[in-house]
Amino acid sequence: MTTVQQVASHRWRVPASPFEVLTDDDVRLRGTRLGDPDAARPALVAAHGLMGWHRKPRFAAFCERLSAVYTVFAPDLRGHGESDGVSDYGGAEIWDIEGVVSRAREEGHTTVVSLGTSMGAIAAVRHAGLIGGVEEVVAISCLAFWDWQGGAHPRVRAAFHARVRTSAGRAALRTWGVRLPQTWEPPEAPEEVAGKIAPTPLLVVHGRDDPLFAVEHAERLYAAASEPKRLLIGEPFGHAEDGLSPAFADRLEREIDGLLP
């Protein structure tokens, strides 16, 4: 983790213990387990978005709130924060989800929910469709198809490109603690694998005012999935962490419980 991230990181206010996992493709991840570790509780694997980390303040506070009900396993995804490797924009991150889900199983949790925001949601959906092994999937601000630029707000799209597609932006991200690939080939898009998730429940959450991924992504992802599934469209919500308020965390707990087998 960079000095900037260390200074900006959230200080835990709930029981917290660090963990490490080695993924099946040999990337070492580091994260924090939050809340009561009692194996009788459901576990929740929380995956952050691109250019984030698990102790980014708003995401971390959201995880803390959820830890009142779940044992939360929050890793830094590959190429981010304290974890090794290089980001794959939600592609190889399916192995990150799998590694942390396996860790929760090893600690005795029989119910495991995967939850992701933005890139973390892409990874969670693709993991559930291609690998499986969770009791529910929650996708917050997930894209459905890779060609997202046309629906994004022009200023947000330009800012994203400046960070990710220019040498100066990528150098700044490395200073921040984000390592991006030099080249990238898109894997199966979330909507292409969503139909394989059932009978595992899928909860799709999106902001009607999302400036990065238009609401069409949520609608197409939901349409591609089979029952059981639920679609929540909120406004105001924004993109990913923008909508992670305490009130939303409380509602999300009820929605997750309502879909669990």
C-alpha positions as YAML, in Angstrom:
chain: A
units: angstrom
residues:
- id: 1
  name: MET
  ca: [0.00, 0.00, 0.00]
- id: 2
  name: THR
  ca: [1.32, 3.45, -0.88]
- id: 3
  name: THR
  ca: [1.87, 6.18, 1.68]
- id: 4
  name: VAL
  ca: [-1.06, 8.10, 0.18]
- id: 5
  name: GLN
  ca: [-3.39, 5.16, 0.72]
- id: 6
  name: GLN
  ca: [-2.08, 4.59, 4.23]
- id: 7
  name: VAL
  ca: [-2.90, 8.17, 5.17]
- id: 8
  name: ALA
  ca: [-6.32, 8.06, 3.48]
- id: 9
  name: SER
  ca: [-7.36, 4.61, 4.72]
- id: 10
  name: HIS
  ca: [-10.30, 4.09, 7.04]
- id: 11
  name: ARG
  ca: [-9.53, 3.16, 10.67]
- id: 12
  name: TRP
  ca: [-11.63, 0.18, 11.70]
- id: 13
  name: ARG
  ca: [-14.22, 0.67, 14.43]
- id: 14
  name: VAL
  ca: [-15.34, -2.97, 14.56]
- id: 15
  name: PRO
  ca: [-13.42, -6.18, 15.32]
- id: 16
  name: ALA
  ca: [-10.95, -6.61, 12.45]
- id: 17
  name: SER
  ca: [-8.18, -9.06, 11.63]
- id: 18
  name: PRO
  ca: [-5.94, -9.22, 8.55]
- id: 19
  name: PHE
  ca: [-5.93, -12.23, 6.24]
- id: 20
  name: GLU
  ca: [-4.01, -13.41, 3.19]
- id: 21
  name: VAL
  ca: [-4.96, -15.83, 0.44]
- id: 22
  name: LEU
  ca: [-3.05, -17.23, -2.52]
- id: 23
  name: THR
  ca: [-5.26, -17.48, -5.59]
- id: 24
  name: ASP
  ca: [-5.31, -20.47, -7.90]
- id: 25
  name: ASP
  ca: [-3.24, -18.46, -10.39]
- id: 26
  name: ASP
  ca: [-0.65, -17.61, -7.71]
- id: 27
  name: VAL
  ca: [-1.49, -14.02, -6.81]
- id: 28
  name: ARG
  ca: [-1.22, -13.15, -3.13]
- id: 29
  name: LEU
  ca: [-4.13, -11.08, -1.83]
- id: 30
  name: ARG
  ca: [-4.33, -9.23, 1.46]
- id: 31
  name: GLY
  ca: [-7.42, -7.98, 3.20]
- id: 32
  name: THR
  ca: [-9.36, -7.70, 6.44]
- id: 33
  name: ARG
  ca: [-12.01, -9.86, 8.06]
- id: 34
  name: LEU
  ca: [-14.59, -7.72, 9.85]
- id: 35
  name: GLY
  ca: [-17.11, -8.53, 12.55]
- id: 36
  name: ASP
  ca: [-17.80, -11.61, 14.61]
- id: 37
  name: PRO
  ca: [-15.89, -14.57, 13.11]
- id: 38
  name: ASP
  ca: [-18.48, -17.09, 14.33]
- id: 39
  name: ALA
  ca: [-18.80, -19.66, 11.54]
- id: 40
  name: ALA
  ca: [-22.55, -19.91, 12.18]
- id: 41
  name: ARG
  ca: [-22.94, -16.43, 10.68]
- id: 42
  name: PRO
  ca: [-23.19, -15.92, 6.92]
- id: 43
  name: ALA
  ca: [-20.00, -14.63, 5.31]
- id: 44
  name: LEU
  ca: [-19.91, -11.81, 2.79]
- id: 45
  name: VAL
  ca: [-17.01, -11.34, 0.36]
- id: 46
  name: ALA
  ca: [-16.86, -7.63, -0.52]
- id: 47
  name: ALA
  ca: [-14.97, -6.64, -3.69]
- id: 48
  name: HIS
  ca: [-14.15, -2.98, -4.40]
- id: 49
  name: GLY
  ca: [-14.01, -1.22, -7.75]
- id: 50
  name: LEU
  ca: [-11.21, -0.17, -10.08]
- id: 51
  name: MET
  ca: [-8.81, 2.36, -8.53]
- id: 52
  name: GLY
  ca: [-10.10, 1.50, -5.06]
- id: 53
  name: TRP
  ca: [-8.92, -0.59, -2.13]
- id: 54
  name: HIS
  ca: [-10.75, -2.29, 0.70]
- id: 55
  name: ARG
  ca: [-9.95, 0.43, 3.24]
- id: 56
  name: LYS
  ca: [-11.06, 3.29, 1.00]
- id: 57
  name: PRO
  ca: [-13.20, 5.26, 3.46]
- id: 58
  name: ARG
  ca: [-16.72, 5.02, 2.02]
- id: 59
  name: PHE
  ca: [-16.34, 1.39, 0.92]
- id: 60
  name: ALA
  ca: [-14.77, 0.45, 4.27]
- id: 61
  name: ALA
  ca: [-17.53, 2.15, 6.29]
- id: 62
  name: PHE
  ca: [-20.09, 0.26, 4.18]
- id: 63
  name: CYS
  ca: [-18.34, -3.02, 4.97]
- id: 64
  name: GLU
  ca: [-18.32, -2.12, 8.66]
- id: 65
  name: ARG
  ca: [-22.06, -1.55, 8.58]
- id: 66
  name: LEU
  ca: [-22.63, -4.93, 6.93]
- id: 67
  name: SER
  ca: [-20.42, -6.63, 9.52]
- id: 68
  name: ALA
  ca: [-23.23, -6.21, 12.06]
- id: 69
  name: VAL
  ca: [-24.99, -9.09, 10.26]
- id: 70
  name: TYR
  ca: [-22.26, -10.82, 8.23]
- id: 71
  name: THR
  ca: [-18.66, -11.83, 8.75]
- id: 72
  name: VAL
  ca: [-17.20, -9.62, 6.03]
- id: 73
  name: PHE
  ca: [-14.09, -10.67, 4.10]
- id: 74
  name: ALA
  ca: [-12.82, -7.57, 2.29]
- id: 75
  name: PRO
  ca: [-9.70, -8.06, 0.14]
- id: 76
  name: ASP
  ca: [-7.63, -5.71, -1.95]
- id: 77
  name: LEU
  ca: [-8.15, -7.09, -5.45]
- id: 78
  name: ARG
  ca: [-5.09, -7.87, -7.56]
- id: 79
  name: GLY
  ca: [-3.17, -4.82, -8.68]
- id: 80
  name: HIS
  ca: [-4.63, -2.72, -5.87]
- id: 81
  name: GLY
  ca: [-3.53, -1.68, -2.40]
- id: 82
  name: GLU
  ca: [-1.60, -4.29, -0.46]
- id: 83
  name: SER
  ca: [-2.28, -7.19, -2.83]
- id: 84
  name: ASP
  ca: [0.16, -8.39, -5.49]
- id: 85
  name: GLY
  ca: [-0.37, -8.74, -9.22]
- id: 86
  name: VAL
  ca: [-1.85, -6.54, -11.91]
- id: 87
  name: SER
  ca: [-5.50, -5.58, -12.37]
- id: 88
  name: ASP
  ca: [-7.44, -7.35, -15.12]
- id: 89
  name: TYR
  ca: [-10.56, -5.12, -15.02]
- id: 90
  name: GLY
  ca: [-12.71, -7.94, -13.65]
- id: 91
  name: GLY
  ca: [-11.30, -10.74, -15.80]
- id: 92
  name: ALA
  ca: [-8.78, -12.72, -13.76]
- id: 93
  name: GLU
  ca: [-10.34, -11.23, -10.62]
- id: 94
  name: ILE
  ca: [-12.72, -14.19, -10.64]
- id: 95
  name: TRP
  ca: [-9.81, -16.05, -9.02]
- id: 96
  name: ASP
  ca: [-9.63, -13.35, -6.34]
- id: 97
  name: ILE
  ca: [-13.29, -13.93, -5.50]
- id: 98
  name: GLU
  ca: [-12.77, -17.68, -5.53]
- id: 99
  name: GLY
  ca: [-9.75, -17.45, -3.23]
- id: 100
  name: VAL
  ca: [-11.58, -15.39, -0.62]
- id: 101
  name: VAL
  ca: [-14.75, -17.50, -0.87]
- id: 102
  name: SER
  ca: [-12.59, -20.57, -0.24]
- id: 103
  name: ARG
  ca: [-11.05, -18.86, 2.78]
- id: 104
  name: ALA
  ca: [-14.51, -18.20, 4.21]
- id: 105
  name: ARG
  ca: [-15.41, -21.86, 3.65]
- id: 106
  name: GLU
  ca: [-12.21, -22.98, 5.36]
- id: 107
  name: GLU
  ca: [-13.23, -20.93, 8.40]
- id: 108
  name: GLY
  ca: [-16.48, -22.87, 8.54]
- id: 109
  name: HIS
  ca: [-19.03, -20.53, 6.93]
- id: 110
  name: THR
  ca: [-21.70, -22.55, 5.15]
- id: 111
  name: THR
  ca: [-23.41, -19.49, 3.65]
- id: 112
  name: VAL
  ca: [-21.24, -17.16, 1.57]
- id: 113
  name: VAL
  ca: [-22.49, -14.13, -0.36]
- id: 114
  name: SER
  ca: [-20.31, -12.37, -2.94]
- id: 115
  name: LEU
  ca: [-20.81, -8.63, -3.33]
- id: 116
  name: GLY
  ca: [-18.98, -6.27, -5.64]
- id: 117
  name: THR
  ca: [-19.08, -2.67, -6.76]
- id: 118
  name: SER
  ca: [-18.22, -1.71, -10.36]
- id: 119
  name: MET
  ca: [-15.14, -3.81, -11.27]
- id: 120
  name: GLY
  ca: [-15.71, -5.91, -8.15]
- id: 121
  name: ALA
  ca: [-19.27, -6.54, -9.36]
- id: 122
  name: ILE
  ca: [-17.97, -7.61, -12.77]
- id: 123
  name: ALA
  ca: [-15.70, -10.10, -11.01]
- id: 124
  name: ALA
  ca: [-18.48, -11.35, -8.71]
- id: 125
  name: VAL
  ca: [-20.95, -11.92, -11.56]
- id: 126
  name: ARG
  ca: [-18.36, -13.63, -13.75]
- id: 127
  name: HIS
  ca: [-17.19, -15.78, -10.83]
- id: 128
  name: ALA
  ca: [-20.73, -16.92, -10.09]
- id: 129
  name: GLY
  ca: [-21.39, -17.72, -13.75]
- id: 130
  name: LEU
  ca: [-18.10, -19.42, -14.56]
- id: 131
  name: ILE
  ca: [-17.05, -20.99, -11.24]
- id: 132
  name: GLY
  ca: [-19.95, -20.74, -8.79]
- id: 133
  name: GLY
  ca: [-19.94, -21.87, -5.20]
- id: 134
  name: VAL
  ca: [-21.72, -18.99, -3.43]
- id: 135
  name: GLU
  ca: [-25.24, -18.76, -2.05]
- id: 136
  name: GLU
  ca: [-26.00, -15.31, -3.51]
- id: 137
  name: VAL
  ca: [-24.42, -12.64, -5.72]
- id: 138
  name: VAL
  ca: [-24.87, -8.88, -5.32]
- id: 139
  name: ALA
  ca: [-23.77, -6.71, -8.26]
- id: 140
  name: ILE
  ca: [-23.69, -2.97, -7.55]
- id: 141
  name: SER
  ca: [-23.05, -0.65, -10.54]
- id: 142
  name: CYS
  ca: [-22.00, -3.53, -12.77]
- id: 143
  name: LEU
  ca: [-21.54, -3.16, -16.50]
- id: 144
  name: ALA
  ca: [-23.24, -5.77, -18.68]
- id: 145
  name: PHE
  ca: [-21.22, -5.36, -21.89]
- id: 146
  name: TRP
  ca: [-17.72, -4.01, -22.47]
- id: 147
  name: ASP
  ca: [-18.59, -1.19, -24.90]
- id: 148
  name: TRP
  ca: [-19.77, 1.19, -22.18]
- id: 149
  name: GLN
  ca: [-18.35, 4.49, -23.41]
- id: 150
  name: GLY
  ca: [-21.34, 5.65, -25.41]
- id: 151
  name: GLY
  ca: [-23.63, 5.77, -22.38]
- id: 152
  name: ALA
  ca: [-21.19, 7.50, -20.05]
- id: 153
  name: HIS
  ca: [-21.29, 11.20, -19.21]
- id: 154
  name: PRO
  ca: [-18.70, 12.93, -21.46]
- id: 155
  name: ARG
  ca: [-16.75, 14.48, -18.57]
- id: 156
  name: VAL
  ca: [-16.66, 11.21, -16.62]
- id: 157
  name: ARG
  ca: [-15.62, 9.27, -19.73]
- id: 158
  name: ALA
  ca: [-12.84, 11.77, -20.46]
- id: 159
  name: ALA
  ca: [-11.57, 11.65, -16.88]
- id: 160
  name: PHE
  ca: [-11.52, 7.83, -16.94]
- id: 161
  name: HIS
  ca: [-9.59, 7.77, -20.21]
- id: 162
  name: ALA
  ca: [-7.09, 10.32, -18.87]
- id: 163
  name: ARG
  ca: [-6.35, 8.09, -15.90]
- id: 164
  name: VAL
  ca: [-6.32, 4.69, -17.60]
- id: 165
  name: ARG
  ca: [-5.27, 5.31, -21.21]
- id: 166
  name: THR
  ca: [-2.46, 7.87, -20.89]
- id: 167
  name: SER
  ca: [1.08, 7.25, -19.66]
- id: 168
  name: ALA
  ca: [0.83, 10.16, -17.22]
- id: 169
  name: GLY
  ca: [-2.44, 8.87, -15.80]
- id: 170
  name: ARG
  ca: [-1.17, 5.32, -15.40]
- id: 171
  name: ALA
  ca: [2.00, 6.60, -13.69]
- id: 172
  name: ALA
  ca: [-0.14, 8.58, -11.28]
- id: 173
  name: LEU
  ca: [-2.22, 5.49, -10.56]
- id: 174
  name: ARG
  ca: [0.92, 3.48, -9.77]
- id: 175
  name: THR
  ca: [1.85, 6.16, -7.25]
- id: 176
  name: TRP
  ca: [-1.64, 5.78, -5.81]
- id: 177
  name: GLY
  ca: [-1.20, 2.00, -5.63]
- id: 178
  name: VAL
  ca: [-3.03, 0.79, -8.75]
- id: 179
  name: ARG
  ca: [-1.19, -1.38, -11.29]
- id: 180
  name: LEU
  ca: [-2.87, -1.73, -14.69]
- id: 181
  name: PRO
  ca: [-2.04, -4.13, -17.53]
- id: 182
  name: GLN
  ca: [-0.07, -2.98, -20.56]
- id: 183
  name: THR
  ca: [-2.43, -4.83, -22.88]
- id: 184
  name: TRP
  ca: [-5.86, -6.31, -22.26]
- id: 185
  name: GLU
  ca: [-8.18, -8.71, -24.04]
- id: 186
  name: PRO
  ca: [-11.80, -8.58, -22.84]
- id: 187
  name: PRO
  ca: [-13.09, -11.87, -21.43]
- id: 188
  name: GLU
  ca: [-16.75, -12.94, -21.41]
- id: 189
  name: ALA
  ca: [-18.91, -9.97, -20.49]
- id: 190
  name: PRO
  ca: [-21.18, -10.24, -17.42]
- id: 191
  name: GLU
  ca: [-24.36, -10.49, -19.51]
- id: 192
  name: GLU
  ca: [-22.82, -13.41, -21.42]
- id: 193
  name: VAL
  ca: [-22.45, -15.49, -18.25]
- id: 194
  name: ALA
  ca: [-25.36, -14.19, -16.14]
- id: 195
  name: GLY
  ca: [-27.66, -16.94, -17.36]
- id: 196
  name: LYS
  ca: [-25.35, -19.53, -15.82]
- id: 197
  name: ILE
  ca: [-25.66, -18.15, -12.28]
- id: 198
  name: ALA
  ca: [-29.05, -19.73, -11.49]
- id: 199
  name: PRO
  ca: [-30.16, -21.35, -9.27]
- id: 200
  name: THR
  ca: [-27.94, -19.01, -7.24]
- id: 201
  name: PRO
  ca: [-29.88, -15.76, -6.61]
- id: 202
  name: LEU
  ca: [-28.63, -12.56, -8.27]
- id: 203
  name: LEU
  ca: [-29.35, -9.09, -6.90]
- id: 204
  name: VAL
  ca: [-28.59, -6.29, -9.39]
- id: 205
  name: VAL
  ca: [-28.33, -2.76, -7.95]
- id: 206
  name: HIS
  ca: [-27.79, 0.32, -10.10]
- id: 207
  name: GLY
  ca: [-28.21, 4.06, -10.07]
- id: 208
  name: ARG
  ca: [-30.49, 5.63, -12.64]
- id: 209
  name: ASP
  ca: [-28.11, 8.59, -12.43]
- id: 210
  name: ASP
  ca: [-24.92, 6.50, -12.83]
- id: 211
  name: PRO
  ca: [-22.56, 8.74, -14.87]
- id: 212
  name: LEU
  ca: [-20.23, 5.88, -15.90]
- id: 213
  name: PHE
  ca: [-22.42, 2.86, -16.71]
- id: 214
  name: ALA
  ca: [-25.87, 3.79, -18.00]
- id: 215
  name: VAL
  ca: [-28.89, 2.08, -16.45]
- id: 216
  name: GLU
  ca: [-29.15, -0.03, -19.63]
- id: 217
  name: HIS
  ca: [-26.35, -2.16, -18.19]
- id: 218
  name: ALA
  ca: [-28.43, -3.16, -15.18]
- id: 219
  name: GLU
  ca: [-31.48, -3.84, -17.34]
- id: 220
  name: ARG
  ca: [-29.54, -6.04, -19.75]
- id: 221
  name: LEU
  ca: [-27.74, -7.89, -16.97]
- id: 222
  name: TYR
  ca: [-31.04, -8.57, -15.23]
- id: 223
  name: ALA
  ca: [-32.68, -9.68, -18.49]
- id: 224
  name: ALA
  ca: [-29.82, -12.10, -19.20]
- id: 225
  name: ALA
  ca: [-30.08, -13.74, -15.77]
- id: 226
  name: SER
  ca: [-32.53, -16.46, -14.81]
- id: 227
  name: GLU
  ca: [-34.67, -16.63, -11.69]
- id: 228
  name: PRO
  ca: [-34.19, -16.15, -8.80]
- id: 229
  name: LYS
  ca: [-33.17, -12.55, -9.40]
- id: 230
  name: ARG
  ca: [-34.05, -9.01, -8.33]
- id: 231
  name: LEU
  ca: [-33.38, -5.58, -9.82]
- id: 232
  name: LEU
  ca: [-33.09, -2.43, -7.72]
- id: 233
  name: ILE
  ca: [-32.78, 0.93, -9.51]
- id: 234
  name: GLY
  ca: [-32.10, 3.88, -7.24]
- id: 235
  name: GLU
  ca: [-31.99, 7.65, -7.65]
- id: 236
  name: PRO
  ca: [-30.06, 9.48, -6.45]
- id: 237
  name: PHE
  ca: [-27.43, 6.74, -6.23]
- id: 238
  name: GLY
  ca: [-24.60, 7.58, -8.63]
- id: 239
  name: HIS
  ca: [-21.88, 5.04, -9.36]
- id: 240
  name: ALA
  ca: [-20.63, 2.35, -6.97]
- id: 241
  name: GLU
  ca: [-19.35, 3.96, -3.76]
- id: 242
  name: ASP
  ca: [-21.49, 7.06, -4.34]
- id: 243
  name: GLY
  ca: [-24.55, 5.08, -3.25]
- id: 244
  name: LEU
  ca: [-23.05, 3.21, -0.28]
- id: 245
  name: SER
  ca: [-24.89, 5.05, 2.47]
- id: 246
  name: PRO
  ca: [-25.79, 3.60, 5.89]
- id: 247
  name: ALA
  ca: [-29.46, 3.57, 4.89]
- id: 248
  name: PHE
  ca: [-28.64, 1.62, 1.74]
- id: 249
  name: ALA
  ca: [-26.57, -0.88, 3.75]
- id: 250
  name: ASP
  ca: [-29.54, -1.51, 6.02]
- id: 251
  name: ARG
  ca: [-31.87, -2.02, 3.05]
- id: 252
  name: LEU
  ca: [-29.35, -4.25, 1.32]
- id: 253
  name: GLU
  ca: [-29.22, -6.58, 4.32]
- id: 254
  name: ARG
  ca: [-32.98, -7.10, 4.01]
- id: 255
  name: GLU
  ca: [-32.77, -7.64, 0.24]
- id: 256
  name: ILE
  ca: [-29.98, -10.19, 0.61]
- id: 257
  name: ASP
  ca: [-31.85, -12.09, 3.29]
- id: 258
  name: GLY
  ca: [-35.00, -12.08, 1.18]
- id: 259
  name: LEU
  ca: [-33.23, -13.81, -1.71]
- id: 260
  name: LEU
  ca: [-31.16, -16.32, 0.24]
- id: 261
  name: PRO
  ca: [-32.42, -19.90, -0.06]
...
